[in-house]
Structure formats: structure tokens, C-alpha cells
Amino acid sequence: MSTPSSLAQRQTVLTRTVLIGMAIIFLAPLIVAVLTSFKSPSEVTRVLSIPSQLYWQNYAIAFERAGRTFLNSLLITAPAVGLSLLVGAIAGYPLAYMRGASGKVVYFILLTGMLVPFQIVQIPLFFLIQKIGLYDTIPGMWLVHAAYAVPFCTFFMRNFFASVPRSMYEAALIDGCRPATYFWRLLLPASSSGLAALAIIQSRAIWNDLLFAITLTTSDRARPATVAISAFASSLQVEYGPLMASTVVSILPVMAAYLLFQKSFVRGLLGGAGK
């Protein structure tokens, strides 16, 4: 007869086995991409094999043809994330403290923006950006990404602000603090983990965007890395080595951001400021 301790040990082993298996499944594409990025053209068809020698030419080709676009992606992502966080936090602040039906109506109207697919606004957006003179420019990409991110950022920050104890807001008002001062000096610092989580989510979404990038950019002065990476796969030929090399390089910034702010990211998703 099994004892409670032996049953617990079996459950622990089973849980760890399942988690290790899931980790291997999730890491497998990344491992294949890294291995392929170091293979010569004659070796890329052997997917799971280890390269006989490191073929650095793939990275040389990737930087030669897509090097500028990595900088463009950084110049697009950082300001667009900052702008979307700022607008989302400012919009979410009053919605978190509004009472009654009016607050819910405004909230749900904003949420409808999350249900609009990219493809529906693609053509009107192209003509709009072209009309205002921001076509094929980095500021134009800031505007598009920030505008499209407002509903989600507002939704996220509104729910995070709502988890902050209301007594904190009331105590600040009693001490003579104005609502705007409370927002900038108390609420935002207390919500740093939420802002960090939202920044990572938005950074990943903007950095990996391809649809807006293809629609609104044409030259290397504004084209992000996703467009350059997609160019390695054409209807006639797929350059697997440079494609995987540029993919690995494009993964590193987002991965580094997540590793640096991992604890804040987890706390932010759990609504840590209100605990």
C-alpha cells in the first residue's frame, strides 16, 4: 500500500517530467534555428544534425542585407512602446476610478478596438499615413503602433490600477494631493511592475510586426527587421542559413528584455501592486 509520502513523490516526479517535456517542445524550434544558422548550404537539409563546422557566412549575409533594419526595429519599438504605455496609463487611470454606468460604457467602447483585425484597417491606414506625409517613415510607424495599442494598454492598466487599494487614493486626497499629482507621484511608481509587464508584451508585439511594416514601409530607412527577414524566403528560393541567422539575432533583444525584467513581468501579470 502506498504511503502519502510516496504518492507525493510520484506526483512530483510526474509534474517535473511533464514540465521538462513541455520545455523541450517549446525550445525545439529555437534549438533548430540556432543549429541551422551555423550550417553550410549543403547541411541545412539535415535538420537535427549538428553542423560539422561553424558557418559564420550566414551571419555575415544576414547583417549585410538586414543590418540596418535591426536598428530600425529598435528605433520603432522603443518610442512606440513608451508612447503606448503613456497613453494607456493616462486613459486607464480615470476608468479605474469611475463609478456607475458611464464608466462601463466608455470602457467597453475602448475595448471594441481590441476586436478590430489588422486586415480591416490595412488599406484605409495606408491612405491615411500617405495623406499626412508619414509613409515610409519611422515616426509613422510610432503613430500606427501606438494608436493600435491604446485599447489593449488601456484595458491592461485600468485593471492593474483597479487592483491598487482605493484607500491609497483617498488618503492622498485627504493629505491635499491632487488627482494628477497622485497619478504621477504615487500611482505610477506603485504600478512599475504592471508597466514592465505591459512594456514586454508590447515590445514583443511591435518588434515582431510584419503586416504594418510591409504596408507602410518600402525602403531601408524605415523598414524593420521582420520585412528583411521575410525577404530571405521568396517564391523561388529559401535561404535557410541567413534566414535562421537573422531570426536568431532578432530574437535576442526581446529575450534579453524578458530576462532583465522577468520578476517585474510576473508580478505585473499577477497584479502585484495591489497585494
NORBEL-V171619 format. One record per helix or strand of 2 or more residues. SS is the DSSP state (H for helix, E for strand). FROM is the first residue (numbers start at 1). TO is the last residue. If there is no record, write none. Layout:
ss=SS from=FROM to=TO
ss=SS from=FROM to=TO
This chain:
ss=H from=4 to=37
ss=H from=57 to=97
ss=H from=101 to=115
ss=H from=118 to=131
ss=H from=138 to=163
ss=H from=166 to=174
ss=H from=179 to=190
ss=H from=192 to=207
ss=H from=211 to=216
ss=H from=225 to=230
ss=H from=240 to=260
ss=H from=262 to=269
ss=H from=272 to=274
